[in-house]
Amino acid sequence: MQLGAQASALQQLEAAQQAGFNDHLWLRHDPRWQGLQGHPRFVAVMQAAARSAAAERATALARLATDPAYAGLMQGTGPRAP
């Protein structure tokens, strides 16, 4: 990847992460990003995306544990779609 293209890709990736994109697992395994995986900016985006995903997961699990509307979902006995 050329330097200009690399800088542009990193800038777009950083903007996407700041806008809420946090699929760090996809980025890690998508071969199109392999050339950037050792770059410090890419690593920083991956770490921020992983932290964001973990926070979203914790929020969702806390809601599942405390919101009566979701009471049975953790045990697989919650409401089912029609």
N, C-alpha and C positions, 0 to 999 in steps of 0.2 A: 504494500500500500504506500502510495506517495505521501510525502510529508503534509502537503496541503489537504489531501483527502483524509489523512489520519486526523489532522486537527479539526476538520469539519465534522467528521464522524464522532469524535469525542465531544465536541460542542453540542451536537444534536442529541447525543446520548445523555449528557449532563442535563440538558433542557428537559428531556423526556422524564428523567428520574425526578427532577424538581417538580414536574407537573403531576407526578404520582405513579409513574411506571416503576414497578418494583419486581419484575419477573427475572430475578438474578439467575435462576436455574436455567431459563431459556438462554440468557446471554452466555452463560458458562458453557453450554453444549452446542450452541449454534456455530457452525464452522466459519461463518462469515466474520465473526469477531475474534477468531484465533490470533490474528496478527496484532491485536491490541491487548491481549490478556495480561501481558506483563507490564504494560504501561501504567505508571502511577495514577494517572487520571482515571483509567479504566478500573483499576483496583479500588479507587476511592468510590466510584459510582457503584461498583458491585457491593462494597461494604455498606454504603448508604441504603441501597435497595434491599439488602438482606435485613438490615435493622428495621426498615419500614415494613417489610413483609412480616417480620416477627412481631412488631407492635400491632399490626392489623390482626394477626392470628390470635394474639393474647386478648385483644379487645373482643373478638368474635367468641372466643372460648369463655370469657367472663360473662358475656351476654347470654350465651347458651346455659351457663351454670346458674344464672340469677333471674332470667326473664321467664315467667310462667308460660308465655306463649311458645317457648322453645323447650319446655321442660323434658319432653320425651326424646328429643333428638339425640342427645348424648347416648341414650340406651337403645336407640333405633326404634323407639315406640312412639315417636312424635307424629304430628299430623302428616298425612300423605296427600299428594296432589290427586285431584279427581281423575 
